[in-house]
């Protein structure tokens, strides 16, 4: 079963993804985690990501899509994917559709996490406090 979780930052996508990963014996796909992993490995893509971030640029859909493609094409992960905040753009959605079709997969469920704005703001404020430590 492949699932997409949508929602604003602080809505709980990561928390719910982790729960679903454990419950369904699936694999979480978080673009943030993928980008941080490439930076940590100091790969060629990681260097581009670091440069773009330092210059205040968004990471290109091409880079994100390539990282996603590597995971979707992994036979061990077939039909066991939990997308945490991906796709984020029309370009990414179209790419995901093609990648899934090419690997004979589909999306089984899309969940939108609708959370009160006040709750999200409190959660994000906690994140800022924790990041400063």
The 8 nearest C-alpha neighbors of each residue, nearest first, counted from 0:
[[1, 78, 79, 107, 2, 80, 106, 108],
 [2, 0, 80, 106, 78, 107, 79, 81],
 [1, 3, 108, 81, 109, 106, 107, 82],
 [2, 4, 82, 109, 81, 110, 108, 83],
 [5, 3, 110, 83, 84, 111, 82, 109],
 [6, 4, 111, 84, 110, 112, 3, 12],
 [5, 7, 112, 111, 10, 113, 8, 12],
 [6, 8, 10, 9, 5, 112, 119, 113],
 [9, 7, 10, 6, 119, 123, 11, 12],
 [8, 10, 119, 11, 122, 123, 7, 12],
 [11, 9, 7, 8, 6, 114, 12, 119],
 [10, 12, 14, 13, 9, 15, 112, 8],
 [13, 11, 15, 14, 16, 83, 10, 4],
 [12, 14, 16, 11, 15, 17, 83, 29],
 [15, 13, 11, 17, 16, 12, 18, 19],
 [14, 16, 18, 12, 17, 13, 11, 19],
 [17, 15, 13, 19, 18, 14, 12, 20],
 [16, 18, 20, 14, 15, 19, 13, 21],
 [17, 19, 15, 21, 16, 20, 22, 14],
 [20, 18, 22, 16, 21, 17, 23, 15],
 [21, 19, 25, 17, 24, 23, 18, 22],
 [22, 20, 24, 18, 19, 23, 17, 25],
 [21, 23, 19, 20, 24, 18, 25, 17],
 [24, 22, 25, 20, 21, 19, 79, 0],
 [25, 23, 21, 20, 22, 26, 79, 19],
 [24, 26, 79, 20, 23, 80, 27, 81],
 [27, 25, 80, 20, 81, 79, 28, 76],
 [28, 26, 81, 80, 82, 29, 20, 16],
 [27, 29, 82, 83, 81, 30, 26, 80],
 [30, 28, 83, 32, 31, 27, 33, 82],
 [29, 31, 33, 32, 34, 28, 85, 63],
 [32, 30, 34, 29, 33, 35, 36, 28],
 [31, 33, 35, 29, 30, 34, 36, 28],
 [34, 32, 30, 36, 31, 35, 29, 37],
 [33, 35, 31, 37, 36, 32, 30, 38],
 [36, 34, 38, 32, 37, 33, 39, 31],
 [35, 37, 39, 33, 34, 38, 32, 40],
 [38, 36, 45, 40, 34, 39, 35, 42],
 [39, 37, 45, 41, 35, 36, 40, 34],
 [38, 40, 36, 41, 37, 35, 45, 42],
 [41, 39, 37, 42, 38, 36, 45, 35],
 [42, 40, 38, 45, 39, 46, 37, 43],
 [43, 41, 45, 40, 44, 37, 46, 38],
 [42, 44, 46, 45, 47, 41, 37, 48],
 [43, 45, 47, 42, 46, 48, 37, 62],
 [46, 44, 38, 37, 42, 48, 41, 43],
 [45, 47, 49, 43, 44, 48, 41, 50],
 [48, 46, 50, 44, 45, 49, 51, 43],
 [49, 47, 45, 51, 46, 50, 52, 44],
 [50, 48, 46, 52, 47, 51, 53, 45],
 [49, 51, 47, 53, 48, 52, 46, 54],
 [52, 50, 56, 54, 48, 53, 49, 47],
 [53, 51, 55, 49, 54, 50, 56, 48],
 [52, 54, 50, 55, 51, 49, 56, 48],
 [53, 55, 51, 52, 56, 50, 49, 57],
 [56, 54, 52, 53, 51, 57, 50, 58],
 [57, 55, 51, 52, 54, 58, 53, 59],
 [56, 58, 59, 51, 55, 52, 60, 48],
 [57, 59, 48, 56, 51, 60, 62, 63],
 [60, 58, 61, 62, 57, 63, 56, 64],
 [59, 61, 63, 62, 64, 91, 58, 90],
 [62, 60, 64, 59, 63, 65, 58, 91],
 [63, 61, 65, 64, 60, 59, 66, 58],
 [62, 64, 60, 66, 65, 61, 67, 59],
 [63, 65, 67, 61, 62, 66, 60, 68],
 [66, 64, 68, 62, 67, 63, 61, 69],
 [65, 67, 63, 69, 68, 64, 62, 70],
 [68, 66, 64, 70, 65, 69, 63, 71],
 [69, 67, 65, 71, 70, 66, 72, 64],
 [70, 68, 67, 66, 72, 71, 65, 73],
 [71, 69, 73, 67, 68, 72, 66, 76],
 [70, 72, 68, 73, 69, 67, 77, 76],
 [71, 73, 70, 69, 68, 74, 102, 77],
 [72, 74, 70, 71, 75, 76, 69, 77],
 [75, 73, 77, 76, 72, 71, 70, 102],
 [76, 74, 73, 77, 79, 72, 78, 70],
 [77, 75, 79, 74, 73, 78, 80, 26],
 [76, 78, 74, 79, 75, 73, 71, 80],
 [79, 77, 0, 1, 80, 76, 104, 105],
 [80, 78, 25, 76, 0, 77, 1, 26],
 [81, 79, 1, 26, 25, 78, 27, 82],
 [80, 82, 27, 2, 1, 28, 26, 3],
 [83, 81, 3, 28, 85, 4, 2, 84],
 [82, 84, 29, 4, 85, 28, 12, 81],
 [85, 83, 5, 4, 82, 86, 87, 29],
 [86, 84, 87, 82, 83, 30, 3, 29],
 [85, 87, 91, 92, 88, 84, 95, 89],
 [88, 86, 85, 91, 84, 89, 92, 90],
 [89, 87, 91, 90, 86, 92, 85, 60],
 [88, 90, 92, 91, 93, 87, 86, 94],
 [89, 91, 93, 88, 92, 94, 60, 86],
 [90, 92, 94, 86, 88, 89, 93, 95],
 [93, 91, 89, 95, 86, 94, 90, 88],
 [94, 92, 96, 90, 95, 91, 89, 97],
 [93, 95, 91, 97, 96, 92, 98, 90],
 [96, 94, 92, 98, 97, 93, 99, 91],
 [95, 97, 93, 99, 94, 98, 100, 92],
 [98, 96, 100, 94, 95, 99, 101, 93],
 [99, 97, 95, 101, 100, 96, 94, 102],
 [98, 100, 104, 102, 96, 101, 97, 105],
 [99, 101, 103, 97, 102, 98, 104, 96],
 [102, 100, 98, 99, 103, 97, 104, 96],
 [101, 103, 99, 100, 104, 98, 72, 71],
 [104, 102, 100, 101, 99, 105, 98, 77],
 [105, 103, 99, 102, 100, 78, 106, 77],
 [106, 104, 99, 107, 1, 100, 103, 78],
 [105, 107, 1, 108, 2, 104, 3, 0],
 [108, 106, 1, 0, 2, 105, 109, 3],
 [107, 109, 2, 106, 3, 110, 1, 0],
 [110, 108, 3, 2, 4, 111, 107, 106],
 [111, 109, 4, 5, 3, 112, 108, 2],
 [110, 112, 5, 6, 4, 113, 109, 3],
 [113, 111, 6, 5, 10, 114, 110, 4],
 [112, 114, 111, 6, 115, 10, 7, 5],
 [113, 115, 10, 112, 116, 119, 118, 6],
 [116, 114, 118, 117, 119, 113, 10, 120],
 [115, 117, 119, 118, 120, 114, 121, 113],
 [118, 116, 120, 115, 119, 121, 114, 122],
 [117, 119, 121, 115, 120, 116, 122, 114],
 [118, 120, 122, 9, 116, 121, 117, 10],
 [119, 121, 123, 117, 122, 118, 124, 116],
 [122, 120, 124, 118, 119, 123, 117, 125],
 [123, 121, 119, 125, 124, 120, 9, 118],
 [122, 124, 126, 120, 125, 121, 9, 119],
 [123, 125, 121, 127, 126, 122, 120, 128],
 [126, 124, 128, 122, 123, 127, 129, 121],
 [127, 125, 123, 129, 124, 128, 130, 122],
 [128, 126, 130, 124, 125, 129, 131, 123],
 [127, 129, 125, 131, 126, 130, 124, 132],
 [128, 130, 126, 131, 132, 127, 125, 124],
 [131, 129, 127, 132, 128, 126, 125, 124],
 [130, 132, 128, 129, 127, 126, 125, 124],
 [131, 129, 130, 128, 127, 126, 125, 124]]
